[in-house]
Amino acid sequence: MKKNLTLFFVLCTLGLQAQNLSGFWVGTVMQNGRPNVFSYQLDLQQEGTTLTGKAISITQDGTASAEFSIAGTWEGGGKLILQELTQVTPKGGGWCLKYASLRLGTTGDGIWVLQGGWISDNCSPGTMRLVKEADSNQLDVGADAFVPEGIWTGELSQTDRSYEFYYELELKEGGKGFAKIMSEENGGSARQLLNWKLTENRDSLIIEEQGVIEKTDPNWRWCIKKLKLRLDEDVNRFGFHGVWEGRMDATETQKAGACAPGKVYLEKPILDKDLKASIRSLQTQTALNNQGRKLKLQRTIEVKASDLTISVWDNGTEDGDVITLFFNGQQLAKQHRISKNKSNYRVKLSGDENFLILQADDLGSIKPNTVAVSINDGQREQILVMSADFEENGAVLIRKIQQ
């Protein structure tokens, strides 16, 4: 019995020593003597014992946030030292720059946890607790029962634009969350805080964006949107579709003004346990997994024939995007530079579930990669927007309609 216990503790220690802390961590920060709980997010990159990245702290009511550059040291034995170096936004400071000493452990179901205390000059000390999201970089997959919380992906149009935006919602418990929008024209991408609520009969969703917390172009003004969406579903996915209206993001020198309105489509796939296992196996079997990138299922498409034409092109500004395309694990295109001209690929379905995967090789001048994709079965052409960057590959599940 003693030998078994000794082996158990040795294995735990080795696991802590070898753990890669790179990735996205979410949790809470508290300050002694104050009742408010701050939401806290870490985006970490680890090389050896050195960590770098960014942190975002958000007030409990979601009305204010700050972004920090961070650095850290992994001291081994389960201990991480983390320091917020500078307050990136908003300019001018005003938030505590925290120095945290955190211990790494796991929950009962194997999720990695960082927790411990923090101190700061001219601020009361406090505590921090974070868990690692998508710990093993597995594919983001859907549920088999409707719940509003989670990731919803799709497209957003605007009446004064000739192209569509990639649009994504991350709905959290308690009616809070985040929106992500990616443009094929100027502006790049942005992330916004939001509030959400279901109507009483749970068939409609109201989204109100609160403000931009991250954007790749600091001078770009994004629309702060209100979305009114209706729920529909089929055997493959839960979907929301509807309309939006909004106002321009105000700056110190420019007032808010009305945006041209548009439409929205978002979905979350319905996947059973067997299909989820197949998807995770697919990631393990392909070269994508060797790059350590997460795989996100962005759309589910139904077709009527086994022979398809898949086309990809840039429906916005040609900015030098370079991609690799996989279909069922086989390369369709390798390091292909996207242009206004459609590139066409003939494929044949090999089973009930088939996967098209987009990998970013060069993000071009407008980050991230966002491309238009057409899937044509000879009877109908379905057009969607896919997105990928150096941390995440996009995936589309293609299923044949059973006659």
Secondary structure as the mmCIF struct_conf table of DSSP 4:
data_model
#
loop_
_struct_conf.conf_type_id
_struct_conf.id
_struct_conf.beg_label_comp_id
_struct_conf.beg_label_asym_id
_struct_conf.beg_label_seq_id
_struct_conf.end_label_comp_id
_struct_conf.end_label_asym_id
_struct_conf.end_label_seq_id
HELX_RH_AL_P HELX_RH_AL_P1 LYS A 2 ALA A 18
STRN STRN1 GLY A 23 GLN A 31
TURN_TY1_P TURN_TY1_P1 ASN A 32 GLY A 33
STRN STRN2 VAL A 37 GLU A 47
TURN_TY1_P TURN_TY1_P2 GLY A 48 THR A 49
STRN STRN3 THR A 50 ILE A 58
TURN_TY1_P TURN_TY1_P3 GLN A 60 ASP A 61
BEND BEND1 GLY A 62 THR A 63
STRN STRN4 SER A 65 GLY A 76
TURN_TY1_P TURN_TY1_P4 GLY A 77 GLY A 78
STRN STRN5 LYS A 79 THR A 89
BEND BEND2 PRO A 90 PRO A 90
TURN_TY1_P TURN_TY1_P5 LYS A 91 GLY A 92
BEND BEND3 TRP A 95 TRP A 95
STRN STRN6 TYR A 99 THR A 106
TURN_TY1_P TURN_TY1_P6 GLY A 108 ASP A 109
BEND BEND4 GLY A 110 GLY A 110
STRN STRN7 TRP A 112 SER A 120
TURN_TY1_P TURN_TY1_P7 ASP A 121 ASN A 122
STRN STRN8 CYS A 123 LYS A 132
TURN_TY1_P TURN_TY1_P8 GLU A 133 SER A 136
HELX_LH_PP_P HELX_LH_PP_P1 GLN A 138 LEU A 139
STRN STRN9 ASP A 140 ASP A 140
STRN STRN10 ALA A 143 ALA A 143
BEND BEND5 ASP A 144 ALA A 145
BEND BEND6 PRO A 148 PRO A 148
STRN STRN11 GLY A 150 LEU A 156
TURN_TY1_P TURN_TY1_P9 THR A 159 ASP A 160
BEND BEND7 SER A 162 TYR A 163
STRN STRN12 PHE A 165 LEU A 171
HELX_LH_PP_P HELX_LH_PP_P2 LYS A 172 LYS A 172
HELX_RH_3T_P HELX_RH_3T_P1 GLU A 173 GLY A 175
STRN STRN13 LYS A 176 MET A 182
BEND BEND8 GLU A 184 GLU A 185
TURN_TY1_P TURN_TY1_P10 ASN A 186 GLY A 187
STRN STRN14 SER A 189 LEU A 198
TURN_TY1_P TURN_TY1_P11 GLU A 200 ASN A 201
BEND BEND9 ARG A 202 ASP A 203
STRN STRN15 SER A 204 LYS A 215
BEND BEND10 THR A 216 ASP A 217
TURN_TY1_P TURN_TY1_P12 PRO A 218 ASN A 219
HELX_LH_PP_P HELX_LH_PP_P3 TRP A 220 TRP A 222
STRN STRN16 CYS A 223 GLU A 233
BEND BEND11 VAL A 235 ASN A 236
STRN STRN17 ARG A 237 MET A 248
HELX_LH_PP_P HELX_LH_PP_P4 ASP A 249 ALA A 250
BEND BEND12 GLU A 252 GLN A 254
STRN STRN18 ALA A 258 ALA A 258
HELX_LH_PP_P HELX_LH_PP_P5 CYS A 259 ALA A 260
STRN STRN19 GLY A 262 PRO A 269
STRN STRN20 ILE A 270 ILE A 270
HELX_RH_AL_P HELX_RH_AL_P2 LYS A 273 GLN A 285
BEND BEND13 THR A 286 THR A 286
HELX_RH_3T_P HELX_RH_3T_P2 ALA A 287 GLN A 291
TURN_TY1_P TURN_TY1_P13 GLY A 292 GLY A 292
STRN STRN21 LYS A 294 VAL A 303
BEND BEND14 LYS A 304 LYS A 304
BEND BEND15 SER A 306 SER A 306
STRN STRN22 ASP A 307 TRP A 313
BEND BEND16 ASN A 315 GLY A 316
STRN STRN23 VAL A 322 PHE A 327
TURN_TY1_P TURN_TY1_P14 ASN A 328 GLY A 329
STRN STRN24 GLN A 330 ARG A 337
HELX_LH_PP_P HELX_LH_PP_P6 ILE A 338 ILE A 338
BEND BEND17 LYS A 340 ASN A 341
HELX_LH_PP_P HELX_LH_PP_P7 LYS A 342 LYS A 342
STRN STRN25 SER A 343 LYS A 348
BEND BEND18 GLY A 351 ASP A 352
STRN STRN26 GLU A 353 ASP A 362
BEND BEND19 SER A 365 PRO A 368
STRN STRN27 ASN A 369 ASN A 376
BEND BEND20 GLY A 378 GLN A 379
STRN STRN28 GLU A 381 ALA A 388
BEND BEND21 PHE A 390 GLU A 391
STRN STRN29 GLU A 392 LYS A 400
HELX_LH_PP_P HELX_LH_PP_P8 ILE A 401 GLN A 402
#
